[in-house]
Amino acid sequence: MAHLDHIIVLVPYASLTNPPAWITENFTITPGGQHADRKTENRLICFRDGSYVELIAFVNDDPKNREGHRWGGKHFGIIDFAFTHRTGDAAALFSELQERLDGVDWKEDAIKVEYQPPVAGGRKRPDGKEVKWTVTTPVTTTGYQSGQLPFFCHDVTPRSVRVPVSEEAITHPNGAYGIKQLTIFVDESKIGALSQAYAAIAGVPDSSTGDSYGIFNLRRLIEVEGRKNAQFNLRTPTQQWQVDSMKERGGAFLGALTFCGRVASGETESSRRIDDGNGGMGEVYLDLETLDLET
């Protein structure tokens, strides 16, 4: 079974160096570094459950840094997300992924989902430490795109080098301990194939009860008190702004992200929107829930 590794948010370079108030007021930001290609730089929002949000920007917003980059054509906002595994070799896990996808009984009009073999990645932290990993990405020449399908990130250096786990890094002003839910809006014509693919990719069943959407629950990388799963929803857009955002982005809009926080039993649960409505983020929520959740 796969676990959520991280969610990627593309921001202007100025917003990386000086994040907007809605981010700094809600989250603790951890230094990241510049990637090995020197085209992008990042900062992290790390969570108690082992996942994180990666704030990433093209260095100095130089258009040349977008050239040839897998995210070079992306709009600002949530652009991609990664799964991982607690243990295992990336090459062996890739072979297992291929087997699961080969075993899918694809619908007649579906485009088969495929992945490329793992490739090396890395960056240097501000303290000079080298961070190394491999990524396994979906094939995007057959009609799919990054963001419609997750990629995999597997560590070469210890995970704690890439994802700081200090109490300071994982404690946030808004009390969030992880990601509750991400909704990916896609065209109706792709819902069926993507739902089949997600079940094989994540190694979990589709929990939906209809053909017009998919629901996938992934156990957290680190078990924490509270909600046990991070949920991924495939949906067709129902509001015009969602339709427009999906079309602007070529057929996939990662448009609704919810973080989860805890309140003690007996205290008031709540859900509120925390983003400022700018930067192509879609909608970002924080749900505060009681501790005795089992889902």
Phi, psi and omega in degrees: 000138178275162176231155175293130175263296179199164177243138187252129179240118178274126181231159171300153182301323179296328179282340175284317181282333180221079187300151178296158186301324183296334176280309184292331180283339183255333191227153169271128183256130181256137177302145178247264179154184179262136181287164187300331180280355180062015179267331184230158179222153182219165168223158189238150168241104189262147185238159183298333182275006177095348179273173176203163171255130177259116171272119186232147179216151171283129188305124180059015183053030179288119180305331180296331179288341177279337185296126178076002181270143183298336177252015185298331181264007186279145170283162175295150181126195177287123188241340185193172177203155185234143170257166176209182175229152179293322181220166174117153179275137184301320181294317179293320179294326176296317178299319178295321177298315177302317180298318180294318180291323177295334182274358180286134175272082186298140177295157190305321184264008185277147172268123182299138177271132179227159178235154176269154178300157181300142174232154183283146174219169179180172174201168177249129179287161178302334179275005177093351180290137176276135176246129183231144179204177169236150175236141177241112190247153179289150173290128184243020180257004185250003180123355176256169178219160176298140184102327171284327182234144178287160166250171179249141175235121180236132186284143170259307168283162180306143182304325182296341176287323180276321186237096181301139184239020178294154179301323179298318184290327187259006177258124186239147180305328182271359177083008182294139176243355180177188180259127181272317190199141171231131178249128179249117179270125181225164179295144183304328183294343184252354184303314184299309181294319180294323177296318176298317182295315183300320179299319179286319183295312184276340183073029178227154180284158172283120183270001181285163181245009181222176182266354187261006179198168178224144179228126184227124182253120179251131176296148182289150181297320175240126180291133179227161173294136180119209183296132188275335187240154165257131187253137176243125183245130169261128184219153164271143182294143180245347179245150187299322180295328176290318177300313182297316180295321179296315181294320178300330184260014173080015175117004177213128179229111176276089199248359179213118182235129180236128174264156179240141176228174187241145166231152181292153178305132181098341177277165185283127173280154181205160174220128180216150176278134186244347180280170182261006178081005181248167172080015176070021186283347189075226181239133180237126185237158170237121176255123175259121187230162179290162187286342190268033180279145180237008183251000000 
